[in-house]
Amino acid sequence: MGFPMLWRKWIKECIGTTISLVLVNGSPIDEFSLRRGLRQGDPQSPFLFLLAAKGFHVLMKTLTNIDLFHGYTVGRNAPVSLTYSSPTTL
C-alpha cells in the first residue's frame, strides 16, 4: 500500500517487542516474549484491522477485474454462489 519502510518497522516493533511476566506466589518469574498478534485492548488493533481489510479489498478488486477470481458455489441441494463485488459508495 506504499507505506515507507521506516513506518512499517515502527509498526512491527510495536507488535513484536512485547515482553510479559507472570507472578507465582507474588514473585515474578523470568520474562518471556509475546511473538504474535496484538495484546487484548490494544488501541492499534482497529487501525491495523482496517489496513488489512483495505489491502484485502484492493487485492480482491484487482483479481476480479483481471478475471482471476470468479467466485465459487457451495452446497448441492440448494447451492449458493459466492462472489466478490466492490461496495458502492453513497
Biopython code that builds the backbone (N, CA, C, O; Angstrom):
import numpy as np
from Bio.PDB.StructureBuilder import StructureBuilder

atoms = [
    (1, "MET", "N", (0.821, -1.200, 0.000)),
    (1, "MET", "CA", (0.000, 0.000, 0.000)),
    (1, "MET", "C", (0.862, 1.260, 0.000)),
    (1, "MET", "O", (0.334, 2.363, 0.138)),
    (2, "GLY", "N", (2.162, 1.117, -0.151)),
    (2, "GLY", "CA", (3.023, 2.268, -0.310)),
    (2, "GLY", "C", (3.509, 2.929, 0.973)),
    (2, "GLY", "O", (3.971, 4.069, 0.936)),
    (3, "PHE", "N", (3.414, 2.238, 2.109)),
    (3, "PHE", "CA", (3.911, 2.820, 3.352)),
    (3, "PHE", "C", (5.433, 2.796, 3.355)),
    (3, "PHE", "O", (6.037, 1.830, 2.890)),
    (4, "PRO", "N", (6.067, 3.858, 3.880)),
    (4, "PRO", "CA", (7.527, 3.880, 3.919)),
    (4, "PRO", "C", (8.088, 2.782, 4.825)),
    (4, "PRO", "O", (7.431, 2.347, 5.771)),
    (5, "MET", "N", (9.307, 2.344, 4.520)),
    (5, "MET", "CA", (9.945, 1.270, 5.275)),
    (5, "MET", "C", (10.050, 1.604, 6.760)),
    (5, "MET", "O", (9.810, 0.738, 7.601)),
    (6, "LEU", "N", (10.405, 2.843, 7.098)),
    (6, "LEU", "CA", (10.549, 3.233, 8.497)),
    (6, "LEU", "C", (9.229, 3.078, 9.245)),
    (6, "LEU", "O", (9.222, 2.589, 10.375)),
    (7, "TRP", "N", (8.125, 3.480, 8.647)),
    (7, "TRP", "CA", (6.810, 3.354, 9.271)),
    (7, "TRP", "C", (6.478, 1.884, 9.517)),
    (7, "TRP", "O", (5.976, 1.527, 10.583)),
    (8, "ARG", "N", (6.760, 1.034, 8.528)),
    (8, "ARG", "CA", (6.481, -0.398, 8.679)),
    (8, "ARG", "C", (7.329, -0.996, 9.796)),
    (8, "ARG", "O", (6.855, -1.857, 10.537)),
    (9, "LYS", "N", (8.578, -0.550, 9.924)),
    (9, "LYS", "CA", (9.430, -1.039, 11.006)),
    (9, "LYS", "C", (8.881, -0.625, 12.367)),
    (9, "LYS", "O", (8.914, -1.413, 13.312)),
    (10, "TRP", "N", (8.372, 0.609, 12.477)),
    (10, "TRP", "CA", (7.792, 1.062, 13.741)),
    (10, "TRP", "C", (6.608, 0.198, 14.152)),
    (10, "TRP", "O", (6.500, -0.212, 15.308)),
    (11, "ILE", "N", (5.716, -0.078, 13.195)),
    (11, "ILE", "CA", (4.543, -0.905, 13.495)),
    (11, "ILE", "C", (4.979, -2.311, 13.899)),
    (11, "ILE", "O", (4.442, -2.877, 14.851)),
    (12, "LYS", "N", (5.948, -2.876, 13.183)),
    (12, "LYS", "CA", (6.444, -4.207, 13.518)),
    (12, "LYS", "C", (7.042, -4.231, 14.922)),
    (12, "LYS", "O", (6.836, -5.193, 15.662)),
    (13, "GLU", "N", (7.776, -3.189, 15.298)),
    (13, "GLU", "CA", (8.353, -3.112, 16.643)),
    (13, "GLU", "C", (7.263, -3.032, 17.710)),
    (13, "GLU", "O", (7.355, -3.676, 18.755)),
    (14, "CYS", "N", (6.235, -2.237, 17.436)),
    (14, "CYS", "CA", (5.136, -2.112, 18.407)),
    (14, "CYS", "C", (4.437, -3.445, 18.643)),
    (14, "CYS", "O", (4.024, -3.749, 19.762)),
    (15, "ILE", "N", (4.308, -4.231, 17.591)),
    (15, "ILE", "CA", (3.598, -5.503, 17.705)),
    (15, "ILE", "C", (4.512, -6.615, 18.204)),
    (15, "ILE", "O", (4.079, -7.465, 18.982)),
    (16, "GLY", "N", (5.766, -6.623, 17.768)),
    (16, "GLY", "CA", (6.629, -7.774, 18.015)),
    (16, "GLY", "C", (7.592, -7.677, 19.174)),
    (16, "GLY", "O", (8.400, -8.587, 19.360)),
    (17, "THR", "N", (7.547, -6.612, 19.969)),
    (17, "THR", "CA", (8.527, -6.497, 21.049)),
    (17, "THR", "C", (7.883, -6.492, 22.433)),
    (17, "THR", "O", (8.401, -5.875, 23.363)),
    (18, "THR", "N", (6.771, -7.171, 22.561)),
    (18, "THR", "CA", (6.081, -7.224, 23.839)),
    (18, "THR", "C", (6.740, -8.248, 24.754)),
    (18, "THR", "O", (7.031, -9.370, 24.341)),
    (19, "ILE", "N", (6.968, -7.853, 25.988)),
    (19, "ILE", "CA", (7.539, -8.762, 26.987)),
    (19, "ILE", "C", (6.558, -8.862, 28.150)),
    (19, "ILE", "O", (6.020, -7.849, 28.598)),
    (20, "SER", "N", (6.327, -10.058, 28.633)),
    (20, "SER", "CA", (5.417, -10.280, 29.754)),
    (20, "SER", "C", (6.116, -11.096, 30.827)),
    (20, "SER", "O", (7.147, -11.728, 30.596)),
    (21, "LEU", "N", (5.518, -11.057, 32.002)),
    (21, "LEU", "CA", (5.988, -11.932, 33.069)),
    (21, "LEU", "C", (4.797, -12.334, 33.900)),
    (21, "LEU", "O", (3.761, -11.671, 33.874)),
    (22, "VAL", "N", (4.937, -13.404, 34.630)),
    (22, "VAL", "CA", (3.865, -13.955, 35.447)),
    (22, "VAL", "C", (4.320, -13.949, 36.898)),
    (22, "VAL", "O", (5.474, -14.248, 37.204)),
    (23, "LEU", "N", (3.389, -13.603, 37.791)),
    (23, "LEU", "CA", (3.680, -13.675, 39.221)),
    (23, "LEU", "C", (3.268, -15.043, 39.736)),
    (23, "LEU", "O", (2.131, -15.469, 39.534)),
    (24, "VAL", "N", (4.184, -15.731, 40.397)),
    (24, "VAL", "CA", (3.902, -17.016, 41.024)),
    (24, "VAL", "C", (4.094, -16.827, 42.525)),
    (24, "VAL", "O", (5.198, -16.547, 42.991)),
    (25, "ASN", "N", (2.998, -16.984, 43.276)),
    (25, "ASN", "CA", (3.018, -16.745, 44.725)),
    (25, "ASN", "C", (3.543, -15.348, 45.049)),
    (25, "ASN", "O", (4.256, -15.159, 46.034)),
    (26, "GLY", "N", (3.184, -14.366, 44.208)),
    (26, "GLY", "CA", (3.574, -12.989, 44.446)),
    (26, "GLY", "C", (4.965, -12.612, 43.961)),
    (26, "GLY", "O", (5.356, -11.450, 44.072)),
    (27, "SER", "N", (5.719, -13.561, 43.429)),
    (27, "SER", "CA", (7.065, -13.280, 42.941)),
    (27, "SER", "C", (7.117, -13.471, 41.431)),
    (27, "SER", "O", (6.575, -14.446, 40.910)),
    (28, "PRO", "N", (7.776, -12.533, 40.711)),
    (28, "PRO", "CA", (7.844, -12.678, 39.253)),
    (28, "PRO", "C", (8.797, -13.793, 38.837)),
    (28, "PRO", "O", (9.848, -14.000, 39.446)),
    (29, "ILE", "N", (8.400, -14.504, 37.782)),
    (29, "ILE", "CA", (9.302, -15.490, 37.183)),
    (29, "ILE", "C", (9.984, -14.820, 35.987)),
    (29, "ILE", "O", (9.763, -13.633, 35.744)),
    (30, "ASP", "N", (10.800, -15.551, 35.242)),
    (30, "ASP", "CA", (11.512, -14.979, 34.103)),
    (30, "ASP", "C", (10.543, -14.382, 33.078)),
    (30, "ASP", "O", (9.441, -14.889, 32.870)),
    (31, "GLU", "N", (10.984, -13.297, 32.448)),
    (31, "GLU", "CA", (10.199, -12.673, 31.391)),
    (31, "GLU", "C", (10.162, -13.569, 30.165)),
    (31, "GLU", "O", (11.056, -14.388, 29.952)),
    (32, "PHE", "N", (9.118, -13.405, 29.364)),
    (32, "PHE", "CA", (9.051, -14.109, 28.085)),
    (32, "PHE", "C", (8.449, -13.182, 27.048)),
    (32, "PHE", "O", (7.677, -12.281, 27.377)),
    (33, "SER", "N", (8.805, -13.410, 25.803)),
    (33, "SER", "CA", (8.345, -12.558, 24.702)),
    (33, "SER", "C", (7.049, -13.081, 24.117)),
    (33, "SER", "O", (6.854, -14.288, 23.980)),
    (34, "LEU", "N", (6.166, -12.155, 23.775)),
    (34, "LEU", "CA", (4.970, -12.485, 23.014)),
    (34, "LEU", "C", (5.304, -12.207, 21.556)),
    (34, "LEU", "O", (5.618, -11.072, 21.198)),
    (35, "ARG", "N", (5.240, -13.214, 20.727)),
    (35, "ARG", "CA", (5.767, -13.078, 19.375)),
    (35, "ARG", "C", (4.713, -12.766, 18.315)),
    (35, "ARG", "O", (5.062, -12.318, 17.223)),
    (36, "ARG", "N", (3.453, -12.989, 18.607)),
    (36, "ARG", "CA", (2.445, -12.790, 17.569)),
    (36, "ARG", "C", (1.264, -11.996, 18.091)),
    (36, "ARG", "O", (0.902, -12.080, 19.265)),
    (37, "GLY", "N", (0.678, -11.229, 17.202)),
    (37, "GLY", "CA", (-0.575, -10.562, 17.479)),
    (37, "GLY", "C", (-0.469, -9.362, 18.399)),
    (37, "GLY", "O", (0.601, -9.002, 18.889)),
    (38, "LEU", "N", (-1.621, -8.765, 18.608)),
    (38, "LEU", "CA", (-1.722, -7.602, 19.476)),
    (38, "LEU", "C", (-2.262, -8.036, 20.833)),
    (38, "LEU", "O", (-2.948, -9.051, 20.954)),
    (39, "ARG", "N", (-1.942, -7.257, 21.832)),
    (39, "ARG", "CA", (-2.489, -7.519, 23.154)),
    (39, "ARG", "C", (-3.959, -7.130, 23.167)),
    (39, "ARG", "O", (-4.381, -6.238, 22.431)),
    (40, "GLN", "N", (-4.733, -7.801, 24.003)),
    (40, "GLN", "CA", (-6.149, -7.501, 24.116)),
    (40, "GLN", "C", (-6.331, -6.049, 24.539)),
    (40, "GLN", "O", (-5.690, -5.587, 25.483)),
    (41, "GLY", "N", (-7.198, -5.338, 23.846)),
    (41, "GLY", "CA", (-7.463, -3.944, 24.157)),
    (41, "GLY", "C", (-6.458, -2.969, 23.581)),
    (41, "GLY", "O", (-6.524, -1.775, 23.874)),
    (42, "ASP", "N", (-5.530, -3.447, 22.771)),
    (42, "ASP", "CA", (-4.519, -2.561, 22.178)),
    (42, "ASP", "C", (-5.201, -1.535, 21.282)),
    (42, "ASP", "O", (-5.974, -1.919, 20.404)),
    (43, "PRO", "N", (-4.939, -0.232, 21.474)),
    (43, "PRO", "CA", (-5.609, 0.777, 20.662)),
    (43, "PRO", "C", (-5.223, 0.732, 19.178)),
    (43, "PRO", "O", (-5.914, 1.326, 18.351)),
    (44, "GLN", "N", (-4.141, 0.042, 18.829)),
    (44, "GLN", "CA", (-3.760, -0.080, 17.410)),
    (44, "GLN", "C", (-4.605, -1.096, 16.671)),
    (44, "GLN", "O", (-4.647, -1.080, 15.441)),
    (45, "SER", "N", (-5.277, -1.977, 17.388)),
    (45, "SER", "CA", (-5.976, -3.091, 16.773)),
    (45, "SER", "C", (-6.987, -2.670, 15.703)),
    (45, "SER", "O", (-6.927, -3.197, 14.593)),
    (46, "PRO", "N", (-7.912, -1.747, 15.982)),
    (46, "PRO", "CA", (-8.874, -1.380, 14.925)),
    (46, "PRO", "C", (-8.197, -0.761, 13.706)),
    (46, "PRO", "O", (-8.601, -1.019, 12.572)),
    (47, "PHE", "N", (-7.181, 0.047, 13.933)),
    (47, "PHE", "CA", (-6.470, 0.695, 12.831)),
    (47, "PHE", "C", (-5.791, -0.344, 11.938)),
    (47, "PHE", "O", (-5.898, -0.279, 10.714)),
    (48, "LEU", "N", (-5.091, -1.303, 12.553)),
    (48, "LEU", "CA", (-4.408, -2.331, 11.768)),
    (48, "LEU", "C", (-5.398, -3.244, 11.068)),
    (48, "LEU", "O", (-5.125, -3.719, 9.965)),
    (49, "PHE", "N", (-6.558, -3.502, 11.697)),
    (49, "PHE", "CA", (-7.597, -4.291, 11.032)),
    (49, "PHE", "C", (-8.074, -3.584, 9.768)),
    (49, "PHE", "O", (-8.235, -4.216, 8.725)),
    (50, "LEU", "N", (-8.300, -2.269, 9.859)),
    (50, "LEU", "CA", (-8.757, -1.528, 8.686)),
    (50, "LEU", "C", (-7.717, -1.534, 7.572)),
    (50, "LEU", "O", (-8.066, -1.625, 6.395)),
    (51, "LEU", "N", (-6.433, -1.436, 7.939)),
    (51, "LEU", "CA", (-5.381, -1.506, 6.919)),
    (51, "LEU", "C", (-5.396, -2.864, 6.217)),
    (51, "LEU", "O", (-5.282, -2.938, 4.993)),
    (52, "ALA", "N", (-5.536, -3.932, 6.996)),
    (52, "ALA", "CA", (-5.571, -5.278, 6.405)),
    (52, "ALA", "C", (-6.816, -5.463, 5.542)),
    (52, "ALA", "O", (-6.741, -6.048, 4.461)),
    (53, "ALA", "N", (-7.959, -4.969, 6.013)),
    (53, "ALA", "CA", (-9.199, -5.095, 5.240)),
    (53, "ALA", "C", (-9.100, -4.317, 3.928)),
    (53, "ALA", "O", (-9.555, -4.791, 2.887)),
    (54, "LYS", "N", (-8.512, -3.133, 3.978)),
    (54, "LYS", "CA", (-8.344, -2.340, 2.761)),
    (54, "LYS", "C", (-7.419, -3.059, 1.772)),
    (54, "LYS", "O", (-7.694, -3.096, 0.573)),
    (55, "GLY", "N", (-6.327, -3.626, 2.280)),
    (55, "GLY", "CA", (-5.429, -4.386, 1.413)),
    (55, "GLY", "C", (-6.125, -5.572, 0.773)),
    (55, "GLY", "O", (-5.925, -5.849, -0.410)),
    (56, "PHE", "N", (-6.952, -6.284, 1.557)),
    (56, "PHE", "CA", (-7.703, -7.428, 1.021)),
    (56, "PHE", "C", (-8.696, -6.958, -0.047)),
    (56, "PHE", "O", (-8.850, -7.609, -1.080)),
    (57, "HIS", "N", (-9.359, -5.844, 0.199)),
    (57, "HIS", "CA", (-10.312, -5.299, -0.771)),
    (57, "HIS", "C", (-9.616, -4.967, -2.089)),
    (57, "HIS", "O", (-10.115, -5.315, -3.159)),
    (58, "VAL", "N", (-8.463, -4.294, -2.014)),
    (58, "VAL", "CA", (-7.725, -3.928, -3.230)),
    (58, "VAL", "C", (-7.295, -5.185, -3.983)),
    (58, "VAL", "O", (-7.393, -5.236, -5.209)),
    (59, "LEU", "N", (-6.819, -6.197, -3.258)),
    (59, "LEU", "CA", (-6.409, -7.452, -3.887)),
    (59, "LEU", "C", (-7.581, -8.125, -4.587)),
    (59, "LEU", "O", (-7.467, -8.515, -5.749)),
    (60, "MET", "N", (-8.714, -8.267, -3.889)),
    (60, "MET", "CA", (-9.871, -8.936, -4.486)),
    (60, "MET", "C", (-10.427, -8.145, -5.679)),
    (60, "MET", "O", (-10.841, -8.731, -6.679)),
    (61, "LYS", "N", (-10.431, -6.820, -5.563)),
    (61, "LYS", "CA", (-10.911, -5.989, -6.677)),
    (61, "LYS", "C", (-10.030, -6.183, -7.906)),
    (61, "LYS", "O", (-10.532, -6.298, -9.024)),
    (62, "THR", "N", (-8.715, -6.220, -7.696)),
    (62, "THR", "CA", (-7.783, -6.424, -8.802)),
    (62, "THR", "C", (-7.976, -7.802, -9.434)),
    (62, "THR", "O", (-8.043, -7.921, -10.657)),
    (63, "LEU", "N", (-8.064, -8.841, -8.605)),
    (63, "LEU", "CA", (-8.256, -10.201, -9.125)),
    (63, "LEU", "C", (-9.556, -10.328, -9.906)),
    (63, "LEU", "O", (-9.604, -11.015, -10.926)),
    (64, "THR", "N", (-10.608, -9.670, -9.435)),
    (64, "THR", "CA", (-11.888, -9.710, -10.133)),
    (64, "THR", "C", (-11.796, -8.964, -11.465)),
    (64, "THR", "O", (-12.306, -9.435, -12.481)),
    (65, "ASN", "N", (-11.149, -7.809, -11.455)),
    (65, "ASN", "CA", (-11.036, -7.006, -12.684)),
    (65, "ASN", "C", (-10.229, -7.690, -13.776)),
    (65, "ASN", "O", (-10.511, -7.502, -14.960)),
    (66, "ILE", "N", (-9.221, -8.487, -13.396)),
    (66, "ILE", "CA", (-8.411, -9.163, -14.423)),
    (66, "ILE", "C", (-8.841, -10.620, -14.624)),
    (66, "ILE", "O", (-8.102, -11.426, -15.191)),
    (67, "ASP", "N", (-10.037, -10.938, -14.152)),
    (67, "ASP", "CA", (-10.661, -12.260, -14.348)),
    (67, "ASP", "C", (-9.862, -13.423, -13.767)),
    (67, "ASP", "O", (-9.836, -14.506, -14.351)),
    (68, "LEU", "N", (-9.217, -13.211, -12.635)),
    (68, "LEU", "CA", (-8.544, -14.324, -11.956)),
    (68, "LEU", "C", (-9.363, -14.858, -10.789)),
    (68, "LEU", "O", (-9.012, -15.887, -10.211)),
    (69, "PHE", "N", (-10.455, -14.172, -10.432)),
    (69, "PHE", "CA", (-11.354, -14.666, -9.394)),
    (69, "PHE", "C", (-12.772, -14.547, -9.916)),
    (69, "PHE", "O", (-13.220, -13.468, -10.305)),
    (70, "HIS", "N", (-13.483, -15.692, -9.918)),
    (70, "HIS", "CA", (-14.849, -15.715, -10.436)),
    (70, "HIS", "C", (-15.855, -16.132, -9.384)),
    (70, "HIS", "O", (-17.050, -16.197, -9.675)),
    (71, "GLY", "N", (-15.413, -16.413, -8.180)),
    (71, "GLY", "CA", (-16.320, -16.905, -7.151)),
    (71, "GLY", "C", (-16.411, -18.416, -7.187)),
    (71, "GLY", "O", (-15.718, -19.073, -7.964)),
    (72, "TYR", "N", (-17.269, -18.965, -6.342)),
    (72, "TYR", "CA", (-17.464, -20.403, -6.305)),
    (72, "TYR", "C", (-18.831, -20.706, -5.728)),
    (72, "TYR", "O", (-19.488, -19.830, -5.166)),
    (73, "THR", "N", (-19.256, -21.959, -5.870)),
    (73, "THR", "CA", (-20.578, -22.384, -5.421)),
    (73, "THR", "C", (-20.422, -23.353, -4.252)),
    (73, "THR", "O", (-19.560, -24.232, -4.263)),
    (74, "VAL", "N", (-21.272, -23.173, -3.250)),
    (74, "VAL", "CA", (-21.251, -24.016, -2.057)),
    (74, "VAL", "C", (-22.599, -24.713, -1.934)),
    (74, "VAL", "O", (-23.643, -24.080, -2.096)),
    (75, "GLY", "N", (-22.585, -26.008, -1.649)),
    (75, "GLY", "CA", (-23.822, -26.757, -1.431)),
    (75, "GLY", "C", (-24.245, -27.543, -2.651)),
    (75, "GLY", "O", (-23.873, -27.223, -3.780)),
    (76, "ARG", "N", (-25.043, -28.596, -2.399)),
    (76, "ARG", "CA", (-25.531, -29.438, -3.501)),
    (76, "ARG", "C", (-27.025, -29.294, -3.710)),
    (76, "ARG", "O", (-27.478, -29.071, -4.833)),
    (77, "ASN", "N", (-27.803, -29.419, -2.629)),
    (77, "ASN", "CA", (-29.262, -29.374, -2.759)),
    (77, "ASN", "C", (-29.764, -27.972, -3.078)),
    (77, "ASN", "O", (-30.620, -27.801, -3.945)),
    (78, "ALA", "N", (-29.243, -26.984, -2.392)),
    (78, "ALA", "CA", (-29.624, -25.594, -2.635)),
    (78, "ALA", "C", (-28.338, -24.781, -2.737)),
    (78, "ALA", "O", (-27.981, -24.078, -1.791)),
    (79, "PRO", "N", (-27.633, -24.863, -3.870)),
    (79, "PRO", "CA", (-26.321, -24.219, -3.992)),
    (79, "PRO", "C", (-26.397, -22.697, -3.830)),
    (79, "PRO", "O", (-27.347, -22.038, -4.254)),
    (80, "VAL", "N", (-25.354, -22.186, -3.201)),
    (80, "VAL", "CA", (-25.225, -20.744, -3.005)),
    (80, "VAL", "C", (-23.962, -20.301, -3.719)),
    (80, "VAL", "O", (-22.892, -20.877, -3.523)),
    (81, "SER", "N", (-24.091, -19.281, -4.542)),
    (81, "SER", "CA", (-22.953, -18.757, -5.288)),
    (81, "SER", "C", (-22.317, -17.626, -4.494)),
    (81, "SER", "O", (-22.995, -16.678, -4.098)),
    (82, "LEU", "N", (-21.003, -17.729, -4.262)),
    (82, "LEU", "CA", (-20.250, -16.692, -3.547)),
    (82, "LEU", "C", (-19.345, -15.980, -4.516)),
    (82, "LEU", "O", (-18.520, -16.603, -5.184)),
    (83, "THR", "N", (-19.497, -14.673, -4.596)),
    (83, "THR", "CA", (-18.663, -13.863, -5.472)),
    (83, "THR", "C", (-18.186, -12.647, -4.700)),
    (83, "THR", "O", (-18.564, -12.445, -3.546)),
    (84, "TYR", "N", (-17.360, -11.844, -5.336)),
    (84, "TYR", "CA", (-16.869, -10.608, -4.718)),
    (84, "TYR", "C", (-17.253, -9.442, -5.593)),
    (84, "TYR", "O", (-17.047, -9.468, -6.806)),
    (85, "SER", "N", (-17.815, -8.413, -4.973)),
    (85, "SER", "CA", (-18.088, -7.178, -5.703)),
    (85, "SER", "C", (-17.698, -6.014, -4.820)),
    (85, "SER", "O", (-17.838, -6.077, -3.599)),
    (86, "SER", "N", (-17.212, -4.958, -5.431)),
    (86, "SER", "CA", (-16.816, -3.772, -4.684)),
    (86, "SER", "C", (-18.038, -3.116, -4.059)),
    (86, "SER", "O", (-19.089, -3.032, -4.693)),
    (87, "PRO", "N", (-17.908, -2.650, -2.819)),
    (87, "PRO", "CA", (-19.036, -1.945, -2.216)),
    (87, "PRO", "C", (-19.298, -0.633, -2.930)),
    (87, "PRO", "O", (-18.375, 0.011, -3.427)),
    (88, "THR", "N", (-20.543, -0.249, -2.975)),
    (88, "THR", "CA", (-20.878, 1.019, -3.612)),
    (88, "THR", "C", (-20.841, 2.124, -2.572)),
    (88, "THR", "O", (-21.141, 1.896, -1.400)),
    (89, "THR", "N", (-20.481, 3.293, -2.994)),
    (89, "THR", "CA", (-20.452, 4.437, -2.098)),
    (89, "THR", "C", (-21.717, 5.270, -2.307)),
    (89, "THR", "O", (-22.223, 5.386, -3.424)),
    (90, "LEU", "N", (-22.206, 5.834, -1.239)),
    (90, "LEU", "CA", (-23.436, 6.647, -1.325)),
    (90, "LEU", "C", (-23.098, 8.090, -1.558)),
    (90, "LEU", "O", (-23.995, 8.927, -1.658)),
]
sb = StructureBuilder()
sb.init_structure("model")
sb.init_model(0)
sb.init_chain("A")
sb.init_seg("    ")
for serial, (resi, resn, name, xyz) in enumerate(atoms, 1):
    if name == "N":
        sb.init_residue(resn, " ", resi, " ")
    sb.init_atom(name, np.array(xyz, "f"), 0.0, 1.0, " ", f" {name:<3s}", serial, name[0])
structure = sb.get_structure()
